[in-house]
Amino acid sequence: MAKRIRKNRQGMSVLDIMASGPEELMGTFMELLVGSYVLADEPEFSDLFFDSEQTYASAELTHKKYKNKLQAAEKKGGEELEFLHDDMRVEAIDRLLSDPVRKDILNRLNRLVERLDISKSDVDSEKFVMAVAVQTAFDTSKLPWGMINLVTEIFQRSLGITVGDEEEIQLLDELQDLIGEELTPERFFEQIEDPAFIQKLENTIDTDSDIYKRLSAQAEKSTQEFYDALWHGRVELDIFTEDEIFGHFEMLRERFEAAGIDPENIDTADAGEILRSAIDENLAEIVTAKRLRQIRKELRKISDEWLRTGDKHAGALRIELEHLGDTELSNRFFLGILFSSQIKRAIPEPESEETIAPAQEKTATRSHKKTRRGRRSRRKKT
């Protein structure tokens, strides 16, 4: 069983892949399959869970079957243990993949590929390439579906665990051993506010060390996923008031009118400049020292709730919050994303045949959405 590759190559395009040699092409293909767990959060898959009773039963049956081998491998550790975990996971998943379940996953993937088609504008080309790689693997590869991390993520979140959780737990275990202090995700993100704890980390971890690089990469990945979820409406943080949002629309209306721009046709350089400058000016006017303290207080409550419930974006929100500033705005980009995403959601989208999702087939999968809420946060239903 091939070792799971944990790091995904970033920014890979179709042309990059086509220009690769045979060995690099296969390596890239495998990296795309491993990185495909991010597709599980796309609208086509975000509500898909395997039946919980069947999932737990399959996992338990596999664990009993491999109990002796697992105990021996745990004593040796290293790659042998990792390979055994892979084999166990593949076997547990395979029991759940009935023909109707496979058909449902394929149909969802086809819809995802169609939506992310790079011939269309405003799509994520990297995710499109990743989705096509998974599609190819399903159609032509002899790889077990349980080795493709899109399917692995669906399985593990059906158990309440995700690929991201696994990596975070492993990093925290290693960090705990280094600093000699017990760390849970909640405690870690609470501790990062303590200057003494930060100093302890800096004194313990060399910036050239592997764990420092992995911690940095994990933080960057979590932040990018958080921003992506905010922008595409999978996470909604309604921090700004209706008056602040509609005051922005009024400013845009006046400026478009003065520039002779049709508000229904804003795909021009002039309109784009007005949109950017209006956001900057409105944020500068809205976010006074007093308003910034209010925003920090609201975000802190949401962050605390997310940490308590184990929300996947809790760490990213806490990190952004700590860089926000106390009396003077120092994280303008983050507030710009919050403001822009809330504006975007306030614009009504006309329904059309293309925007109405096709009826989902009834399969042995149980389709539901786990919703975790902060005081003024919510996850959008799909």
C-alpha positions in Angstrom: 0.0 0.0 0.0 1.5 3.3 -1.0 2.3 5.7 1.7 -0.2 8.6 2.1 1.3 11.9 0.9 0.2 14.6 3.3 1.2 17.7 1.5 -0.6 18.8 -1.6 1.1 20.7 -4.4 -0.3 24.1 -4.7 -1.3 26.1 -7.8 -1.2 23.0 -10.1 -2.9 23.7 -13.5 -3.9 21.5 -16.3 -1.0 22.7 -18.4 1.4 22.0 -15.6 0.2 18.4 -15.4 0.3 17.9 -19.2 3.9 19.2 -19.3 5.0 16.6 -16.7 7.0 13.4 -17.5 5.5 10.0 -16.7 6.9 9.6 -13.2 6.1 13.2 -12.2 2.7 12.9 -13.8 1.9 9.8 -11.6 3.3 11.6 -8.5 1.1 14.7 -9.3 -1.9 12.5 -9.9 -1.4 10.8 -6.5 -0.9 14.1 -4.8 -4.2 15.4 -6.2 -6.1 12.3 -5.0 -4.6 12.8 -1.5 -5.4 16.5 -1.4 -8.9 15.8 -2.6 -10.3 15.7 0.9 -10.9 19.5 0.5 -13.6 18.7 -2.1 -15.7 17.1 0.7 -16.6 20.7 1.8 -17.8 21.7 -1.7 -21.7 22.1 -1.9 -22.1 18.9 -3.9 -20.5 16.8 -1.0 -20.9 18.9 2.1 -24.1 17.2 3.2 -23.0 13.7 2.4 -22.4 11.3 5.3 -22.3 7.5 5.4 -25.0 5.9 7.5 -23.6 6.3 11.0 -24.6 2.9 12.4 -23.1 1.1 9.4 -20.0 3.2 9.6 -19.3 2.5 13.2 -20.1 -1.2 12.7 -17.7 -1.4 9.8 -14.9 0.4 11.7 -15.4 -1.8 14.8 -15.4 -5.0 12.7 -12.2 -4.0 11.0 -10.5 -3.1 14.4 -11.4 -6.5 15.8 -10.1 -8.2 12.7 -6.7 -6.4 12.9 -6.4 -6.2 16.7 -3.3 -8.4 17.0 -1.6 -6.9 14.0 -2.4 -3.4 15.3 -0.9 -4.2 18.7 2.3 -5.5 17.1 2.5 -2.5 14.8 2.0 0.0 17.5 5.1 -1.3 19.3 7.2 -0.8 16.2 5.5 2.5 15.1 6.7 4.3 11.9 5.6 3.5 8.4 4.4 -0.1 9.3 1.8 1.3 11.6 0.8 4.0 9.1 0.4 1.4 6.3 -1.7 -0.8 8.6 -4.0 2.1 9.4 -4.4 2.7 5.6 -5.3 -0.9 5.0 -7.8 -0.9 7.8 -9.4 2.3 6.6 -9.7 1.0 3.0 -11.3 -2.2 4.2 -13.8 -0.4 6.5 -14.8 2.0 3.7 -15.2 -0.7 1.1 -17.9 -2.4 3.1 -19.9 0.9 2.9 -19.6 1.4 -0.8 -22.6 -0.4 -2.2 -23.6 0.2 -5.8 -26.2 2.9 -4.9 -23.6 4.7 -2.7 -20.9 4.6 -5.4 -23.5 5.9 -8.0 -24.5 8.8 -5.7 -20.8 9.8 -5.2 -20.2 9.7 -8.9 -23.2 11.8 -9.7 -22.1 14.4 -7.1 -18.6 14.4 -8.5 -19.9 14.9 -12.1 -21.9 17.9 -10.9 -18.9 19.3 -9.1 -16.7 19.0 -12.2 -19.4 20.7 -14.3 -19.7 23.6 -11.9 -15.9 24.0 -11.6 -15.3 23.8 -15.4 -12.3 26.0 -16.1 -13.9 27.2 -19.3 -16.2 29.2 -17.1 -15.2 32.3 -15.2 -14.7 32.8 -11.5 -13.9 29.1 -10.6 -11.2 27.5 -8.6 -9.0 25.9 -11.3 -6.9 23.9 -8.7 -10.1 22.3 -7.4 -11.3 21.6 -10.9 -8.0 19.7 -11.7 -8.4 17.8 -8.4 -12.0 16.9 -9.2 -11.0 15.7 -12.7 -8.2 13.6 -11.2 -10.7 11.9 -8.8 -13.1 11.4 -11.6 -10.3 9.7 -13.6 -9.4 7.5 -10.7 -13.0 6.4 -10.2 -13.4 5.6 -13.9 -10.0 4.0 -14.8 -7.8 3.4 -11.8 -7.6 0.2 -9.8 -7.0 2.2 -6.7 -9.4 1.3 -3.9 -11.8 4.2 -3.3 -10.7 4.2 0.3 -7.3 5.5 -0.8 -8.9 8.6 -2.3 -9.1 11.2 0.3 -12.4 12.7 -0.9 -14.0 9.3 0.1 -11.8 9.0 3.2 -13.0 12.5 4.4 -16.6 11.4 4.0 -15.9 8.3 6.0 -14.0 10.0 8.8 -16.5 12.9 9.2 -19.2 10.2 9.5 -17.2 9.0 12.5 -16.7 12.6 13.7 -13.1 12.7 12.6 -11.5 14.5 9.6 -8.2 14.4 7.8 -7.5 17.8 9.1 -8.2 16.6 12.6 -5.7 13.8 12.2 -3.0 16.1 11.2 -3.8 18.6 13.9 -3.8 15.9 16.6 -0.4 14.5 15.4 1.1 18.0 15.5 -0.2 18.7 18.9 1.1 15.4 20.2 4.6 16.2 18.9 4.4 19.8 20.3 3.2 18.5 23.6 6.3 16.2 23.8 8.6 19.1 23.0 7.3 21.6 25.5 6.3 19.1 28.2 2.8 20.5 28.6 -0.5 18.8 27.9 -2.3 20.4 24.9 -5.7 20.0 23.5 -6.8 22.1 20.4 -8.9 24.3 22.8 -6.0 24.8 25.2 -3.5 25.5 22.5 -5.6 28.3 20.9 -6.4 29.7 24.4 -2.7 29.7 25.2 -1.6 31.6 22.1 -2.9 34.7 23.8 -0.4 34.3 26.6 3.0 36.0 25.8 4.8 33.6 28.1 3.4 30.6 26.2 4.5 32.2 22.9 7.9 32.9 24.3 8.2 29.3 25.4 7.3 28.1 21.9 9.9 30.4 20.4 12.6 29.2 22.8 11.7 25.5 22.2 11.0 25.3 18.4 13.7 26.1 15.9 12.3 28.1 13.0 14.3 25.7 10.6 12.8 22.6 12.2 10.3 20.3 10.5 7.6 20.8 13.2 7.8 24.6 12.8 7.4 24.3 9.1 4.5 21.9 9.5 2.8 24.2 12.1 3.2 27.1 9.7 1.8 25.2 6.8 -1.1 23.9 8.8 -1.9 27.5 10.0 -1.7 28.8 6.4 -3.9 26.0 5.1 -6.5 26.5 7.9 -6.6 30.3 7.2 -7.1 29.8 3.4 -9.8 27.3 4.0 -11.5 29.7 6.4 -11.3 32.5 3.9 -12.7 30.3 1.2 -15.6 29.2 3.4 -16.4 32.8 4.2 -16.3 34.0 0.6 -18.4 31.2 -0.8 -21.0 31.4 2.0 -20.3 28.1 3.7 -19.6 30.0 6.9 -21.6 33.2 7.6 -20.4 35.8 10.2 -22.9 38.6 10.4 -20.7 41.1 12.3 -21.8 44.3 10.5 -25.2 45.9 11.1 -27.9 46.3 8.5 -27.3 50.1 8.5 -23.6 49.6 7.8 -24.3 47.2 4.9 -27.1 49.2 3.3 -25.1 52.4 3.8 -22.5 50.7 1.6 -25.1 50.0 -1.1 -26.2 53.6 -1.0 -22.6 54.8 -1.5 -22.2 52.4 -4.4 -25.4 53.6 -6.0 -24.4 57.2 -5.8 -20.9 56.5 -7.2 -22.1 54.3 -10.1 -24.7 57.0 -11.0 -22.0 59.7 -10.9 -19.7 57.6 -13.2 -22.5 56.6 -15.5 -22.2 52.9 -14.7 -25.2 50.6 -14.9 -25.4 48.7 -11.5 -26.5 45.6 -13.4 -23.3 45.6 -15.5 -20.3 46.1 -13.2 -17.9 43.8 -14.9 -15.6 46.7 -15.9 -12.3 48.1 -14.6 -14.0 51.3 -13.5 -16.7 49.5 -11.6 -14.1 47.3 -10.0 -12.1 50.3 -8.8 -15.3 51.9 -7.3 -16.2 48.6 -5.5 -12.7 48.3 -4.0 -12.4 51.9 -2.9 -15.9 52.0 -1.4 -15.1 49.0 0.8 -11.8 50.6 2.0 -13.5 53.9 2.7 -16.5 52.4 4.4 -14.3 50.2 6.7 -12.2 53.2 7.6 -15.4 55.1 8.5 -17.2 52.3 10.3 -14.4 50.7 12.3 -13.7 53.3 15.0 -11.9 52.3 18.1 -15.2 51.7 19.9 -16.7 49.7 17.0 -13.5 47.6 16.8 -13.9 46.7 20.4 -17.5 45.6 19.8 -16.4 43.5 16.8 -13.6 41.9 18.8 -16.1 41.1 21.5 -18.6 39.4 19.1 -15.9 37.5 17.3 -14.4 36.3 20.7 -17.8 34.9 21.7 -18.1 33.1 18.4 -14.5 31.9 18.6 -15.1 30.5 22.2 -18.2 28.7 21.0 -16.4 27.2 18.0 -13.6 26.0 20.2 -16.1 24.5 22.7 -17.9 22.6 19.9 -14.8 21.6 17.9 -15.7 23.7 14.8 -13.0 23.1 12.1 -12.5 26.9 11.6 -12.1 27.7 15.3 -8.3 27.9 15.2 -8.2 30.1 12.1 -10.8 32.5 13.6 -8.8 32.7 16.8 -5.6 33.5 15.0 -7.3 36.2 12.9 -8.9 37.6 16.0 -5.5 37.9 17.7 -4.2 39.9 14.8 -7.2 42.2 14.6 -5.9 44.9 16.9 -7.3 46.4 20.1 -8.0 50.0 19.5 -6.5 50.4 16.0 -7.4 48.1 13.1 -4.3 46.1 12.1 -5.9 43.2 10.2 -7.8 45.1 7.5 -7.7 42.2 5.1 -9.7 39.9 7.4 -12.4 42.6 8.1 -12.5 43.3 4.4 -13.3 39.6 3.8 -16.0 39.7 6.5 -17.5 42.9 5.1 -17.4 41.8 1.5 -18.9 38.4 2.2 -21.7 39.9 4.1 -22.4 42.4 1.3 -22.3 39.5 -1.2 -25.0 37.6 0.8 -27.2 40.7 1.0 -27.5 40.8 -2.8 -30.5 38.6 -3.8 -29.6 36.0 -6.5 -32.3 35.4 -9.1 -33.3 31.8 -9.4 -32.9 30.0 -12.7 -33.0 26.4 -13.9 -29.2 26.3 -13.7 -29.1 27.4 -10.0 -31.7 25.0 -8.8 -29.9 21.9 -7.6 -31.1 18.6 -9.1 -33.0 16.4 -6.8 -30.7 14.1 -4.9 -31.1 10.4 -5.4 -32.2 8.2 -2.5 -29.3 5.9 -1.6 -28.0 4.0 1.4 -26.1 7.1 2.4 -27.6 9.3 5.0 -27.5 12.9 3.9 -27.5 15.5 6.6 -25.6 18.6 7.7 -24.0 19.1 11.1 -24.4 22.7 12.1 -22.4 24.4 14.7 -23.3 27.9 15.6 -21.7 30.8 17.2 -23.9 33.6 18.7 -24.1 35.4 15.4 -22.6 32.8 13.0 -24.3 30.1 11.0 -23.4 27.7 8.3 -25.4 28.0 5.1 -27.6 25.1 4.2 -27.0 23.5 0.8 
